[in-house]
């Protein structure tokens, strides 16, 4: 999901549906419960719905995501809705935060 190039509102909803379908099929194939890192993906997909102000707080709180994942999230999800200065501010927030590698 971090490698998408474009995302509409409908695309965001489809991401959630696709992931839920994937989980249902995976649960039928394996006895592993709970599915590892399920929340990691769900939280990332939900971040696509955040506003500019909420995104800055979210970036600071979610240190588990890589710089690339966060950068793509800002560029794709907010890229068309915010001005260049606001986008650069969010990208600077990402760069300023020392992120552990996953």
C-alpha positions in Angstrom: 0.0 0.0 0.0 3.0 2.3 0.5 3.8 2.0 -3.2 0.6 3.3 -4.7 1.0 6.1 -7.2 -2.5 7.6 -7.0 -5.4 7.1 -4.6 -9.0 8.4 -4.8 -11.6 8.2 -2.0 -12.9 5.1 -3.7 -9.4 3.6 -3.9 -9.0 4.1 -0.1 -12.2 2.2 0.5 -11.1 -0.6 -1.8 -7.8 -0.9 0.0 -9.7 -1.7 3.2 -12.0 -4.1 1.5 -9.1 -5.9 -0.3 -7.2 -6.2 3.0 -10.2 -7.6 4.8 -10.7 -10.2 1.9 -7.0 -11.1 2.1 -7.3 -11.6 5.9 -10.4 -13.8 5.5 -8.7 -16.0 2.9 -5.5 -16.2 4.9 -7.3 -17.2 8.1 -8.8 -20.1 6.2 -5.4 -21.2 5.0 -3.6 -21.1 8.3 -4.1 -21.7 12.0 -2.0 -18.7 13.1 -4.1 -16.4 15.2 -4.0 -13.5 15.3 -2.5 -12.8 11.9 0.9 -11.1 12.5 1.2 -7.4 11.8 -2.5 -7.1 10.9 -2.8 -3.9 13.0 0.3 -2.5 11.3 -1.4 -2.6 7.9 -4.8 -1.6 9.1 -3.4 1.5 10.8 -1.5 2.5 7.7 -4.6 2.2 5.5 -6.6 4.3 8.0 -4.0 7.0 7.8 -5.0 7.6 4.2 -8.2 9.3 5.6 -6.4 11.8 7.9 -6.4 15.5 7.4 -3.2 17.6 7.2 -3.2 18.5 11.0 -4.0 15.0 12.0 -1.3 13.6 9.8 1.4 15.6 11.5 0.4 14.1 14.9 0.0 10.7 13.4 3.5 10.8 11.9 5.0 11.7 15.3 3.1 9.0 17.1 3.7 6.1 14.7 7.4 5.6 14.7 7.0 2.0 13.5 6.7 3.0 9.8 9.7 3.6 7.6 10.6 7.0 6.1 9.6 5.7 2.7 6.2 4.6 3.9 5.5 7.9 5.6 6.7 10.0 2.7 4.5 8.1 0.2 1.6 8.5 2.5 2.0 12.2 2.6 2.6 12.6 -1.1 -0.2 10.3 -2.2 -2.9 10.9 0.4 -2.5 14.6 1.0 -0.5 15.6 -2.1 -3.4 16.8 -4.1 -5.2 18.4 -1.1 -2.5 20.5 0.5 -0.2 23.2 -0.8 3.5 22.7 -1.4 4.5 24.4 1.8 2.3 22.3 4.0 3.6 19.1 2.2 7.2 20.2 2.8 6.4 20.8 6.5 5.1 17.2 6.8 8.0 15.8 4.9 10.3 17.8 7.3 8.5 16.3 10.2 9.3 12.8 8.8 13.0 13.7 8.3 13.3 15.2 11.7 12.1 12.1 13.5 14.7 9.4 13.9 12.8 6.3 12.7 13.8 2.8 13.6 14.0 0.4 10.6 11.3 -2.3 10.5 
